[in-house]
Amino acid sequence: MPEYPVPESESQFEENFRQIHPLMKDTEAYYESSRCLFCYNAPCTLACPTRIDVPLFIRQINTGNVAGAARTIYSANYLGGVCGKVCPTEELCEGACVFNKQDVKAIEIGRLQFYAVNKVVSAKSRLFDVPSGKVTGGKIAGGKIA
């Protein structure tokens, strides 16, 4: 494994850890989502290991329903925000985008995914209702060790 030099200044450190793909602004997300064709039997969804309904969440972003987009992402993948950053989307969903066959830049699905999740999490919005716990008098198994 190659050795990498330790950053010696704050600027070197910031350069090493800057975002490769910066967070989308609202207008960028709207523009990018408006490019999607919302394919039936979308190849991007089929290429996604977690089978996120990509056309649905992109349409939700496009119509201003960012919380709905985040809900769609999280309902298929509890790590939706992380996957929007670290998943190799160029090879999976973006690699399967129909635009690639037409020599048109694929939809930036990973960035849109991270945009939706980050926007909702940053706003501390509640995506799912937590069921109220009924007191049953039961105890957690394994509470005592002999």
N, CA, C and O atoms as a GROMACS GRO file, in nm:
protein
  584
    1MET      N    1   0.084  -0.117   0.000
    1MET     CA    2   0.000   0.000   0.000
    1MET      C    3   0.089   0.124   0.000
    1MET      O    4   0.186   0.130   0.076
    2PRO      N    5   0.058   0.222  -0.084
    2PRO     CA    6   0.146   0.339  -0.091
    2PRO      C    7   0.135   0.426   0.034
    2PRO      O    8   0.030   0.434   0.098
    3GLU      N    9   0.245   0.490   0.065
    3GLU     CA   10   0.248   0.584   0.177
    3GLU      C   11   0.206   0.721   0.126
    3GLU      O   12   0.250   0.765   0.020
    4TYR      N   13   0.122   0.787   0.201
    4TYR     CA   14   0.078   0.922   0.165
    4TYR      C   15   0.136   1.020   0.265
    4TYR      O   16   0.140   0.992   0.385
    5PRO      N   17   0.182   1.135   0.217
    5PRO     CA   18   0.239   1.233   0.310
    5PRO      C   19   0.132   1.289   0.404
    5PRO      O   20   0.017   1.310   0.364
    6VAL      N   21   0.171   1.313   0.526
    6VAL     CA   22   0.081   1.372   0.624
    6VAL      C   23   0.068   1.521   0.592
    6VAL      O   24   0.168   1.588   0.570
    7PRO      N   25  -0.056   1.573   0.588
    7PRO     CA   26  -0.073   1.716   0.559
    7PRO      C   27   0.001   1.800   0.663
    7PRO      O   28  -0.009   1.775   0.783
    8GLU      N   29   0.075   1.899   0.616
    8GLU     CA   30   0.153   1.983   0.706
    8GLU      C   31   0.087   2.116   0.736
    8GLU      O   32   0.128   2.186   0.829
    9SER      N   33  -0.014   2.152   0.660
    9SER     CA   34  -0.082   2.279   0.685
    9SER      C   35  -0.233   2.256   0.681
    9SER      O   36  -0.282   2.154   0.633
   10GLU      N   37  -0.303   2.354   0.733
   10GLU     CA   38  -0.449   2.344   0.734
   10GLU      C   39  -0.505   2.343   0.592
   10GLU      O   40  -0.603   2.274   0.565
   11SER      N   41  -0.443   2.418   0.503
   11SER     CA   42  -0.491   2.420   0.364
   11SER      C   43  -0.472   2.285   0.296
   11SER      O   44  -0.557   2.242   0.217
   12GLN      N   45  -0.360   2.216   0.324
   12GLN     CA   46  -0.339   2.082   0.269
   12GLN      C   47  -0.443   1.985   0.325
   12GLN      O   48  -0.497   1.901   0.253
   13PHE      N   49  -0.471   1.998   0.454
   13PHE     CA   50  -0.570   1.912   0.518
   13PHE      C   51  -0.707   1.933   0.455
   13PHE      O   52  -0.776   1.836   0.423
   14GLU      N   53  -0.746   2.059   0.437
   14GLU     CA   54  -0.876   2.090   0.376
   14GLU      C   55  -0.884   2.039   0.233
   14GLU      O   56  -0.988   1.991   0.189
   15GLU      N   57  -0.774   2.049   0.159
   15GLU     CA   58  -0.771   2.001   0.021
   15GLU      C   59  -0.791   1.849   0.017
   15GLU      O   60  -0.861   1.798  -0.071
   16ASN      N   61  -0.730   1.778   0.111
   16ASN     CA   62  -0.743   1.632   0.115
   16ASN      C   63  -0.885   1.587   0.148
   16ASN      O   64  -0.928   1.481   0.103
   17PHE      N   65  -0.958   1.667   0.226
   17PHE     CA   66  -1.089   1.624   0.273
   17PHE      C   67  -1.205   1.704   0.212
   17PHE      O   68  -1.317   1.696   0.262
   18ARG      N   69  -1.179   1.779   0.107
   18ARG     CA   70  -1.289   1.854   0.046
   18ARG      C   71  -1.380   1.757  -0.028
   18ARG      O   72  -1.340   1.648  -0.068
   19GLN      N   73  -1.502   1.799  -0.046
   19GLN     CA   74  -1.601   1.717  -0.114
   19GLN      C   75  -1.567   1.707  -0.262
   19GLN      O   76  -1.541   1.808  -0.327
   20ILE      N   77  -1.568   1.587  -0.315
   20ILE     CA   78  -1.544   1.570  -0.458
   20ILE      C   79  -1.664   1.623  -0.535
   20ILE      O   80  -1.649   1.694  -0.634
   21HIS      N   81  -1.782   1.587  -0.488
   21HIS     CA   82  -1.906   1.636  -0.548
   21HIS      C   83  -1.977   1.720  -0.443
   21HIS      O   84  -2.039   1.665  -0.352
   22PRO      N   85  -1.969   1.852  -0.451
   22PRO     CA   86  -2.031   1.935  -0.349
   22PRO      C   87  -2.183   1.920  -0.346
   22PRO      O   88  -2.246   1.877  -0.442
   23LEU      N   89  -2.239   1.955  -0.232
   23LEU     CA   90  -2.383   1.946  -0.213
   23LEU      C   91  -2.456   2.032  -0.316
   23LEU      O   92  -2.416   2.145  -0.343
   24MET      N   93  -2.562   1.977  -0.372
   24MET     CA   94  -2.641   2.051  -0.472
   24MET      C   95  -2.719   2.164  -0.405
   24MET      O   96  -2.764   2.151  -0.291
   25LYS      N   97  -2.734   2.271  -0.476
   25LYS     CA   98  -2.823   2.379  -0.434
   25LYS      C   99  -2.963   2.344  -0.485
   25LYS      O  100  -2.978   2.257  -0.571
   26ASP      N  101  -3.064   2.412  -0.434
   26ASP     CA  102  -3.202   2.382  -0.473
   26ASP      C  103  -3.223   2.392  -0.624
   26ASP      O  104  -3.288   2.306  -0.684
   27THR      N  105  -3.169   2.496  -0.685
   27THR     CA  106  -3.189   2.514  -0.829
   27THR      C  107  -3.118   2.405  -0.909
   27THR      O  108  -3.169   2.360  -1.012
   28GLU      N  109  -3.000   2.363  -0.863
   28GLU     CA  110  -2.929   2.254  -0.930
   28GLU      C  111  -3.009   2.125  -0.923
   28GLU      O  112  -3.022   2.052  -1.022
   29ALA      N  113  -3.064   2.097  -0.804
   29ALA     CA  114  -3.142   1.975  -0.786
   29ALA      C  115  -3.267   1.978  -0.872
   29ALA      O  116  -3.305   1.876  -0.931
   30TYR      N  117  -3.332   2.093  -0.880
   30TYR     CA  118  -3.451   2.105  -0.964
   30TYR      C  119  -3.416   2.083  -1.111
   30TYR      O  120  -3.485   2.009  -1.182
   31TYR      N  121  -3.309   2.146  -1.156
   31TYR     CA  122  -3.268   2.131  -1.296
   31TYR      C  123  -3.232   1.985  -1.326
   31TYR      O  124  -3.276   1.929  -1.426
   32GLU      N  125  -3.150   1.925  -1.239
   32GLU     CA  126  -3.106   1.788  -1.263
   32GLU      C  127  -3.224   1.692  -1.261
   32GLU      O  128  -3.232   1.600  -1.343
   33SER      N  129  -3.317   1.711  -1.168
   33SER     CA  130  -3.434   1.623  -1.160
   33SER      C  131  -3.526   1.642  -1.280
   33SER      O  132  -3.597   1.549  -1.318
   34SER      N  133  -3.526   1.760  -1.339
   34SER     CA  134  -3.613   1.784  -1.455
   34SER      C  135  -3.560   1.716  -1.581
   34SER      O  136  -3.634   1.702  -1.678
   35ARG      N  137  -3.435   1.674  -1.581
   35ARG     CA  138  -3.378   1.604  -1.696
   35ARG      C  139  -3.423   1.458  -1.702
   35ARG      O  140  -3.417   1.396  -1.809
   36CYS      N  141  -3.466   1.401  -1.589
   36CYS     CA  142  -3.500   1.259  -1.582
   36CYS      C  143  -3.621   1.227  -1.669
   36CYS      O  144  -3.716   1.306  -1.678
   37LEU      N  145  -3.617   1.110  -1.734
   37LEU     CA  146  -3.728   1.065  -1.819
   37LEU      C  147  -3.830   0.982  -1.741
   37LEU      O  148  -3.935   0.947  -1.796
   38PHE      N  149  -3.802   0.951  -1.616
   38PHE     CA  150  -3.891   0.871  -1.529
   38PHE      C  151  -3.930   0.740  -1.599
   38PHE      O  152  -4.048   0.710  -1.615
   39CYS      N  153  -3.830   0.666  -1.640
   39CYS     CA  154  -3.849   0.543  -1.717
   39CYS      C  155  -3.937   0.442  -1.644
   39CYS      O  156  -3.934   0.431  -1.521
   40TYR      N  157  -4.015   0.367  -1.723
   40TYR     CA  158  -4.089   0.253  -1.671
   40TYR      C  159  -3.991   0.137  -1.666
   40TYR      O  160  -3.910   0.121  -1.758
   41ASN      N  161  -3.996   0.055  -1.561
   41ASN     CA  162  -3.895  -0.050  -1.540
   41ASN      C  163  -3.755   0.010  -1.552
   41ASN      O  164  -3.671  -0.039  -1.628
   42ALA      N  165  -3.733   0.115  -1.479
   42ALA     CA  166  -3.612   0.196  -1.490
   42ALA      C  167  -3.486   0.113  -1.468
   42ALA      O  168  -3.473   0.046  -1.366
   43PRO      N  169  -3.392   0.119  -1.562
   43PRO     CA  170  -3.267   0.046  -1.546
   43PRO      C  171  -3.187   0.093  -1.425
   43PRO      O  172  -3.111   0.016  -1.367
   44CYS      N  173  -3.202   0.219  -1.387
   44CYS     CA  174  -3.130   0.270  -1.270
   44CYS      C  175  -3.178   0.200  -1.142
   44CYS      O  176  -3.097   0.167  -1.055
   45THR      N  177  -3.308   0.178  -1.131
   45THR     CA  178  -3.362   0.108  -1.014
   45THR      C  179  -3.317  -0.037  -1.014
   45THR      O  180  -3.282  -0.091  -0.909
   46LEU      N  181  -3.317  -0.100  -1.130
   46LEU     CA  182  -3.274  -0.240  -1.140
   46LEU      C  183  -3.126  -0.255  -1.108
   46LEU      O  184  -3.084  -0.360  -1.059
   47ALA      N  185  -3.047  -0.152  -1.136
   47ALA     CA  186  -2.903  -0.158  -1.108
   47ALA      C  187  -2.870  -0.127  -0.963
   47ALA      O  188  -2.758  -0.154  -0.918
   48CYS      N  189  -2.965  -0.072  -0.889
   48CYS     CA  190  -2.942  -0.036  -0.749
   48CYS      C  191  -2.950  -0.160  -0.661
   48CYS      O  192  -3.052  -0.229  -0.663
   49PRO      N  193  -2.845  -0.191  -0.584
   49PRO     CA  194  -2.849  -0.310  -0.498
   49PRO      C  195  -2.962  -0.306  -0.395
   49PRO      O  196  -3.009  -0.412  -0.352
   50THR      N  197  -3.006  -0.187  -0.355
   50THR     CA  198  -3.114  -0.178  -0.256
   50THR      C  199  -3.250  -0.153  -0.322
   50THR      O  200  -3.351  -0.141  -0.252
   51ARG      N  201  -3.253  -0.144  -0.453
   51ARG     CA  202  -3.375  -0.125  -0.533
   51ARG      C  203  -3.454   0.000  -0.493
   51ARG      O  204  -3.577  -0.003  -0.486
   52ILE      N  205  -3.383   0.109  -0.467
   52ILE     CA  206  -3.450   0.237  -0.442
   52ILE      C  207  -3.527   0.273  -0.568
   52ILE      O  208  -3.475   0.259  -0.679
   53ASP      N  209  -3.650   0.319  -0.553
   53ASP     CA  210  -3.730   0.361  -0.667
   53ASP      C  211  -3.678   0.498  -0.713
   53ASP      O  212  -3.728   0.603  -0.673
   54VAL      N  213  -3.577   0.493  -0.797
   54VAL     CA  214  -3.506   0.614  -0.839
   54VAL      C  215  -3.598   0.713  -0.912
   54VAL      O  216  -3.599   0.831  -0.875
   55PRO      N  217  -3.675   0.670  -1.013
   55PRO     CA  218  -3.762   0.768  -1.079
   55PRO      C  219  -3.861   0.835  -0.984
   55PRO      O  220  -3.892   0.953  -0.999
   56LEU      N  221  -3.910   0.759  -0.886
   56LEU     CA  222  -4.005   0.817  -0.791
   56LEU      C  223  -3.938   0.925  -0.707
   56LEU      O  224  -3.992   1.036  -0.695
   57PHE      N  225  -3.823   0.896  -0.649
   57PHE     CA  226  -3.763   0.998  -0.562
   57PHE      C  227  -3.715   1.119  -0.642
   57PHE      O  228  -3.715   1.231  -0.592
   58ILE      N  229  -3.674   1.097  -0.767
   58ILE     CA  230  -3.634   1.212  -0.850
   58ILE      C  231  -3.757   1.296  -0.886
   58ILE      O  232  -3.749   1.419  -0.886
   59ARG      N  233  -3.868   1.231  -0.915
   59ARG     CA  234  -3.991   1.306  -0.943
   59ARG      C  235  -4.035   1.385  -0.820
   59ARG      O  236  -4.082   1.498  -0.832
   60GLN      N  237  -4.020   1.325  -0.702
   60GLN     CA  238  -4.058   1.394  -0.579
   60GLN      C  239  -3.971   1.518  -0.557
   60GLN      O  240  -4.022   1.622  -0.514
   61ILE      N  241  -3.843   1.509  -0.587
   61ILE     CA  242  -3.756   1.627  -0.578
   61ILE      C  243  -3.804   1.732  -0.678
   61ILE      O  244  -3.812   1.850  -0.645
   62ASN      N  245  -3.835   1.688  -0.799
   62ASN     CA  246  -3.875   1.780  -0.906
   62ASN      C  247  -4.005   1.854  -0.873
   62ASN      O  248  -4.024   1.967  -0.917
   63THR      N  249  -4.093   1.791  -0.797
   63THR     CA  250  -4.220   1.854  -0.761
   63THR      C  251  -4.212   1.927  -0.627
   63THR      O  252  -4.314   1.976  -0.577
   64GLY      N  253  -4.092   1.934  -0.568
   64GLY     CA  254  -4.075   2.007  -0.443
   64GLY      C  255  -4.102   1.925  -0.318
   64GLY      O  256  -4.102   1.980  -0.208
   65ASN      N  257  -4.125   1.796  -0.333
   65ASN     CA  258  -4.153   1.709  -0.219
   65ASN      C  259  -4.024   1.639  -0.175
   65ASN      O  260  -4.009   1.518  -0.191
   66VAL      N  261  -3.932   1.717  -0.121
   66VAL     CA  262  -3.801   1.662  -0.083
   66VAL      C  263  -3.815   1.565   0.034
   66VAL      O  264  -3.744   1.464   0.039
   67ALA      N  265  -3.905   1.592   0.127
   67ALA     CA  266  -3.927   1.500   0.239
   67ALA      C  267  -3.980   1.366   0.187
   67ALA      O  268  -3.940   1.261   0.236
   68GLY      N  269  -4.068   1.370   0.089
   68GLY     CA  270  -4.118   1.246   0.028
   68GLY      C  271  -4.006   1.170  -0.040
   68GLY      O  272  -4.002   1.047  -0.036
   69ALA      N  273  -3.914   1.243  -0.105
   69ALA     CA  274  -3.800   1.179  -0.170
   69ALA      C  275  -3.712   1.109  -0.067
   69ALA      O  276  -3.670   0.996  -0.088
   70ALA      N  277  -3.686   1.176   0.044
   70ALA     CA  278  -3.605   1.115   0.150
   70ALA      C  279  -3.676   0.994   0.208
   70ALA      O  280  -3.612   0.893   0.239
   71ARG      N  281  -3.807   1.002   0.224
   71ARG     CA  282  -3.885   0.889   0.275
   71ARG      C  283  -3.876   0.770   0.179
   71ARG      O  284  -3.861   0.656   0.223
   72THR      N  285  -3.886   0.796   0.049
   72THR     CA  286  -3.873   0.690  -0.051
   72THR      C  287  -3.736   0.625  -0.042
   72THR      O  288  -3.725   0.502  -0.048
   73ILE      N  289  -3.632   0.705  -0.028
   73ILE     CA  290  -3.496   0.653  -0.019
   73ILE      C  291  -3.480   0.569   0.107
   73ILE      O  292  -3.431   0.456   0.101
   74TYR      N  293  -3.520   0.624   0.222
   74TYR     CA  294  -3.504   0.552   0.348
   74TYR      C  295  -3.592   0.428   0.358
   74TYR      O  296  -3.556   0.333   0.428
   75SER      N  297  -3.705   0.425   0.290
   75SER     CA  298  -3.789   0.306   0.297
   75SER      C  299  -3.724   0.187   0.228
   75SER      O  300  -3.755   0.072   0.259
   76ALA      N  301  -3.632   0.214   0.135
   76ALA     CA  302  -3.560   0.106   0.067
   76ALA      C  303  -3.423   0.081   0.129
   76ALA      O  304  -3.368  -0.028   0.118
   77ASN      N  305  -3.367   0.183   0.193
   77ASN     CA  306  -3.229   0.173   0.239
   77ASN      C  307  -3.209   0.264   0.360
   77ASN      O  308  -3.213   0.387   0.348
   78TYR      N  309  -3.188   0.204   0.476
   78TYR     CA  310  -3.168   0.282   0.598
   78TYR      C  311  -3.043   0.368   0.593
   78TYR      O  312  -3.031   0.466   0.668
   79LEU      N  313  -2.950   0.334   0.507
   79LEU     CA  314  -2.826   0.411   0.494
   79LEU      C  315  -2.828   0.497   0.368
   79LEU      O  316  -2.724   0.520   0.307
   80GLY      N  317  -2.945   0.545   0.331
   80GLY     CA  318  -2.962   0.619   0.207
   80GLY      C  319  -2.873   0.740   0.193
   80GLY      O  320  -2.823   0.767   0.083
   81GLY      N  321  -2.852   0.814   0.300
   81GLY     CA  322  -2.767   0.932   0.293
   81GLY      C  323  -2.621   0.897   0.269
   81GLY      O  324  -2.553   0.960   0.188
   82VAL      N  325  -2.574   0.796   0.339
   82VAL     CA  326  -2.436   0.752   0.323
   82VAL      C  327  -2.416   0.695   0.183
   82VAL      O  328  -2.316   0.724   0.117
   83CYS      N  329  -2.510   0.615   0.139
   83CYS     CA  330  -2.498   0.555   0.006
   83CYS      C  331  -2.499   0.660  -0.104
   83CYS      O  332  -2.435   0.642  -0.208
   84GLY      N  333  -2.569   0.769  -0.083
   84GLY     CA  334  -2.568   0.877  -0.181
   84GLY      C  335  -2.430   0.936  -0.200
   84GLY      O  336  -2.401   0.997  -0.303
   85LYS      N  337  -2.344   0.920  -0.100
   85LYS     CA  338  -2.207   0.972  -0.107
   85LYS      C  339  -2.106   0.865  -0.149
   85LYS      O  340  -2.020   0.891  -0.234
   86VAL      N  341  -2.113   0.746  -0.091
   86VAL     CA  342  -2.005   0.648  -0.110
   86VAL      C  343  -2.036   0.539  -0.212
   86VAL      O  344  -1.944   0.468  -0.254
   87CYS      N  345  -2.158   0.523  -0.251
   87CYS     CA  346  -2.194   0.419  -0.347
   87CYS      C  347  -2.131   0.452  -0.483
   87CYS      O  348  -2.131   0.568  -0.524
   88PRO      N  349  -2.078   0.352  -0.553
   88PRO     CA  350  -2.020   0.378  -0.686
   88PRO      C  351  -2.131   0.396  -0.790
   88PRO      O  352  -2.150   0.311  -0.877
   89THR      N  353  -2.202   0.507  -0.781
   89THR     CA  354  -2.318   0.530  -0.867
   89THR      C  355  -2.282   0.534  -1.015
   89THR      O  356  -2.365   0.501  -1.100
   90GLU      N  357  -2.157   0.575  -1.047
   90GLU     CA  358  -2.117   0.580  -1.188
   90GLU      C  359  -2.123   0.442  -1.251
   90GLU      O  360  -2.146   0.429  -1.372
   91GLU      N  361  -2.104   0.339  -1.170
   91GLU     CA  362  -2.105   0.202  -1.221
   91GLU      C  363  -2.241   0.136  -1.204
   91GLU      O  364  -2.274   0.044  -1.278
   92LEU      N  365  -2.320   0.182  -1.109
   92LEU     CA  366  -2.448   0.116  -1.081
   92LEU      C  367  -2.561   0.195  -1.146
   92LEU      O  368  -2.582   0.183  -1.266
   93CYS      N  369  -2.634   0.273  -1.068
   93CYS     CA  370  -2.754   0.340  -1.122
   93CYS      C  371  -2.722   0.439  -1.233
   93CYS      O  372  -2.787   0.438  -1.338
   94GLU      N  373  -2.625   0.525  -1.212
   94GLU     CA  374  -2.590   0.622  -1.316
   94GLU      C  375  -2.532   0.553  -1.439
   94GLU      O  376  -2.549   0.599  -1.552
   95GLY      N  377  -2.462   0.443  -1.416
   95GLY     CA  378  -2.407   0.366  -1.527
   95GLY      C  379  -2.516   0.300  -1.610
   95GLY      O  380  -2.496   0.272  -1.728
   96ALA      N  381  -2.632   0.275  -1.548
   96ALA     CA  382  -2.744   0.212  -1.619
   96ALA      C  383  -2.840   0.314  -1.681
   96ALA      O  384  -2.933   0.275  -1.751
   97CYS      N  385  -2.818   0.442  -1.656
   97CYS     CA  386  -2.908   0.546  -1.707
   97CYS      C  387  -2.917   0.540  -1.859
   97CYS      O  388  -2.816   0.523  -1.928
   98VAL      N  389  -3.039   0.553  -1.911
   98VAL     CA  390  -3.061   0.545  -2.056
   98VAL      C  391  -2.990   0.656  -2.132
   98VAL      O  392  -2.966   0.642  -2.252
   99PHE      N  393  -2.957   0.764  -2.066
   99PHE     CA  394  -2.887   0.873  -2.134
   99PHE      C  395  -2.749   0.830  -2.182
   99PHE      O  396  -2.698   0.884  -2.280
  100ASN      N  397  -2.688   0.732  -2.115
  100ASN     CA  398  -2.556   0.685  -2.156
  100ASN      C  399  -2.558   0.629  -2.298
  100ASN      O  400  -2.458   0.638  -2.369
  101LYS      N  401  -2.670   0.571  -2.339
  101LYS     CA  402  -2.681   0.514  -2.474
  101LYS      C  403  -2.690   0.623  -2.580
  101LYS      O  404  -2.670   0.596  -2.698
  102GLN      N  405  -2.721   0.744  -2.538
  102GLN     CA  406  -2.738   0.855  -2.631
  102GLN      C  407  -2.622   0.954  -2.622
  102GLN      O  408  -2.630   1.064  -2.677
  103ASP      N  409  -2.516   0.916  -2.553
  103ASP     CA  410  -2.401   1.005  -2.531
  103ASP      C  411  -2.441   1.137  -2.466
  103ASP      O  412  -2.387   1.243  -2.498
  104VAL      N  413  -2.536   1.128  -2.374
  104VAL     CA  414  -2.579   1.243  -2.294
  104VAL      C  415  -2.538   1.212  -2.150
  104VAL      O  416  -2.545   1.097  -2.107
  105LYS      N  417  -2.496   1.312  -2.077
  105LYS     CA  418  -2.455   1.292  -1.938
  105LYS      C  419  -2.569   1.230  -1.858
  105LYS      O  420  -2.682   1.279  -1.861
  106ALA      N  421  -2.537   1.123  -1.785
  106ALA     CA  422  -2.637   1.055  -1.702
  106ALA      C  423  -2.686   1.147  -1.590
  106ALA      O  424  -2.616   1.241  -1.550
  107ILE      N  425  -2.806   1.119  -1.541
  107ILE     CA  426  -2.860   1.192  -1.427
  107ILE      C  427  -2.768   1.168  -1.306
  107ILE      O  428  -2.724   1.055  -1.284
  108GLU      N  429  -2.739   1.271  -1.230
  108GLU     CA  430  -2.653   1.258  -1.113
  108GLU      C  431  -2.735   1.206  -0.995
  108GLU      O  432  -2.770   1.280  -0.903
  109ILE      N  433  -2.765   1.078  -1.000
  109ILE     CA  434  -2.855   1.015  -0.903
  109ILE      C  435  -2.797   1.020  -0.762
  109ILE      O  436  -2.870   1.051  -0.667
  110GLY      N  437  -2.670   0.990  -0.746
  110GLY     CA  438  -2.608   0.992  -0.614
  110GLY      C  439  -2.614   1.129  -0.549
  110GLY      O  440  -2.644   1.141  -0.430
  111ARG      N  441  -2.587   1.232  -0.627
  111ARG     CA  442  -2.594   1.369  -0.572
  111ARG      C  443  -2.738   1.407  -0.538
  111ARG      O  444  -2.761   1.472  -0.436
  112LEU      N  445  -2.834   1.367  -0.621
  112LEU     CA  446  -2.975   1.395  -0.591
  112LEU      C  447  -3.018   1.321  -0.465
  112LEU      O  448  -3.092   1.375  -0.382
  113GLN      N  449  -2.972   1.198  -0.450
  113GLN     CA  450  -3.006   1.119  -0.332
  113GLN      C  451  -2.951   1.187  -0.207
  113GLN      O  452  -3.023   1.202  -0.108
  114PHE      N  453  -2.825   1.226  -0.210
  114PHE     CA  454  -2.766   1.292  -0.094
  114PHE      C  455  -2.833   1.427  -0.068
  114PHE      O  456  -2.852   1.465   0.047
  115TYR      N  457  -2.868   1.498  -0.173
  115TYR     CA  458  -2.937   1.627  -0.159
  115TYR      C  459  -3.066   1.610  -0.079
  115TYR      O  460  -3.091   1.683   0.017
  116ALA      N  461  -3.148   1.513  -0.120
  116ALA     CA  462  -3.278   1.493  -0.054
  116ALA      C  463  -3.261   1.456   0.092
  116ALA      O  464  -3.325   1.515   0.179
  117VAL      N  465  -3.176   1.359   0.119
  117VAL     CA  466  -3.159   1.312   0.256
  117VAL      C  467  -3.096   1.421   0.342
  117VAL      O  468  -3.141   1.446   0.454
  118ASN      N  469  -2.993   1.486   0.292
  118ASN     CA  470  -2.924   1.590   0.369
  118ASN      C  471  -3.017   1.708   0.400
  118ASN      O  472  -3.013   1.762   0.510
  119LYS      N  473  -3.098   1.747   0.304
  119LYS     CA  474  -3.189   1.860   0.324
  119LYS      C  475  -3.290   1.830   0.435
  119LYS      O  476  -3.318   1.916   0.519
  120VAL      N  477  -3.342   1.710   0.436
  120VAL     CA  478  -3.442   1.673   0.537
  120VAL      C  479  -3.377   1.654   0.674
  120VAL      O  480  -3.432   1.698   0.775
  121VAL      N  481  -3.262   1.588   0.677
  121VAL     CA  482  -3.194   1.567   0.804
  121VAL      C  483  -3.146   1.700   0.863
  121VAL      O  484  -3.157   1.721   0.984
  122SER      N  485  -3.095   1.789   0.779
  122SER     CA  486  -3.050   1.921   0.827
  122SER      C  487  -3.164   2.003   0.886
  122SER      O  488  -3.145   2.079   0.980
  123ALA      N  489  -3.283   1.986   0.830
  123ALA     CA  490  -3.401   2.058   0.880
  123ALA      C  491  -3.462   1.989   1.002
  123ALA      O  492  -3.559   2.038   1.060
  124LYS      N  493  -3.405   1.874   1.040
  124LYS     CA  494  -3.454   1.793   1.153
  124LYS      C  495  -3.601   1.758   1.136
  124LYS      O  496  -3.678   1.756   1.232
  125SER      N  497  -3.639   1.730   1.012
  125SER     CA  498  -3.777   1.691   0.983
  125SER      C  499  -3.799   1.547   1.027
  125SER      O  500  -3.708   1.464   1.024
  126ARG      N  501  -3.920   1.519   1.066
  126ARG     CA  502  -3.956   1.384   1.107
  126ARG      C  503  -4.010   1.311   0.985
  126ARG      O  504  -4.110   1.353   0.926
  127LEU      N  505  -3.944   1.203   0.947
  127LEU     CA  506  -3.985   1.129   0.828
  127LEU      C  507  -4.084   1.019   0.859
  127LEU      O  508  -4.175   0.992   0.780
  128PHE      N  509  -4.067   0.954   0.973
  128PHE     CA  510  -4.150   0.840   1.006
  128PHE      C  511  -4.207   0.859   1.146
  128PHE      O  512  -4.143   0.918   1.232
  129ASP      N  513  -4.328   0.810   1.167
  129ASP     CA  514  -4.387   0.813   1.299
  129ASP      C  515  -4.333   0.697   1.381
  129ASP      O  516  -4.327   0.584   1.334
  130VAL      N  517  -4.293   0.727   1.503
  130VAL     CA  518  -4.244   0.623   1.592
  130VAL      C  519  -4.363   0.570   1.670
  130VAL      O  520  -4.433   0.646   1.735
  131PRO      N  521  -4.386   0.438   1.663
  131PRO     CA  522  -4.501   0.384   1.736
  131PRO      C  523  -4.483   0.402   1.886
  131PRO      O  524  -4.374   0.385   1.940
  132SER      N  525  -4.592   0.437   1.952
  132SER     CA  526  -4.583   0.455   2.097
  132SER      C  527  -4.569   0.317   2.161
  132SER      O  528  -4.641   0.223   2.128
  133GLY      N  529  -4.475   0.309   2.253
  133GLY     CA  530  -4.449   0.181   2.319
  133GLY      C  531  -4.548   0.155   2.430
  133GLY      O  532  -4.562   0.235   2.522
  134LYS      N  533  -4.616   0.042   2.420
  134LYS     CA  534  -4.708   0.004   2.527
  134LYS      C  535  -4.628  -0.064   2.637
  134LYS      O  536  -4.538  -0.143   2.609
  135VAL      N  537  -4.662  -0.034   2.760
  135VAL     CA  538  -4.597  -0.098   2.873
  135VAL      C  539  -4.666  -0.231   2.894
  135VAL      O  540  -4.785  -0.237   2.926
  136THR      N  541  -4.591  -0.339   2.875
  136THR     CA  542  -4.649  -0.473   2.886
  136THR      C  543  -4.607  -0.543   3.013
  136THR      O  544  -4.662  -0.647   3.048
  137GLY      N  545  -4.509  -0.487   3.081
  137GLY     CA  546  -4.459  -0.552   3.202
  137GLY      C  547  -4.352  -0.655   3.170
  137GLY      O  548  -4.293  -0.713   3.261
  138GLY      N  549  -4.326  -0.676   3.042
  138GLY     CA  550  -4.223  -0.773   3.003
  138GLY      C  551  -4.084  -0.718   3.030
  138GLY      O  552  -4.064  -0.598   3.044
  139LYS      N  553  -3.990  -0.810   3.037
  139LYS     CA  554  -3.852  -0.770   3.062
  139LYS      C  555  -3.766  -0.812   2.944
  139LYS      O  556  -3.801  -0.904   2.869
  140ILE      N  557  -3.656  -0.745   2.929
  140ILE     CA  558  -3.564  -0.777   2.821
  140ILE      C  559  -3.492  -0.906   2.855
  140ILE      O  560  -3.439  -0.922   2.965
  141ALA      N  561  -3.490  -0.997   2.760
  141ALA     CA  562  -3.422  -1.125   2.782
  141ALA      C  563  -3.273  -1.102   2.802
  141ALA      O  564  -3.214  -1.014   2.740
  142GLY      N  565  -3.214  -1.181   2.889
  142GLY     CA  566  -3.070  -1.170   2.911
  142GLY      C  567  -3.034  -1.057   3.003
  142GLY      O  568  -2.918  -1.015   3.006
  143GLY      N  569  -3.129  -1.007   3.078
  143GLY     CA  570  -3.104  -0.896   3.169
  143GLY      C  571  -3.016  -0.935   3.287
  143GLY      O  572  -2.949  -0.850   3.346
  144LYS      N  573  -3.015  -1.064   3.322
  144LYS     CA  574  -2.933  -1.110   3.434
  144LYS      C  575  -2.836  -1.216   3.385
  144LYS      O  576  -2.868  -1.299   3.299
  145ILE      N  577  -2.719  -1.212   3.440
  145ILE     CA  578  -2.619  -1.314   3.407
  145ILE      C  579  -2.588  -1.387   3.537
  145ILE      O  580  -2.562  -1.326   3.640
  146ALA      N  581  -2.592  -1.520   3.529
  146ALA     CA  582  -2.574  -1.600   3.650
  146ALA      C  583  -2.434  -1.595   3.703
  146ALA      O  584  -2.404  -1.659   3.804
   0.00000   0.00000   0.00000
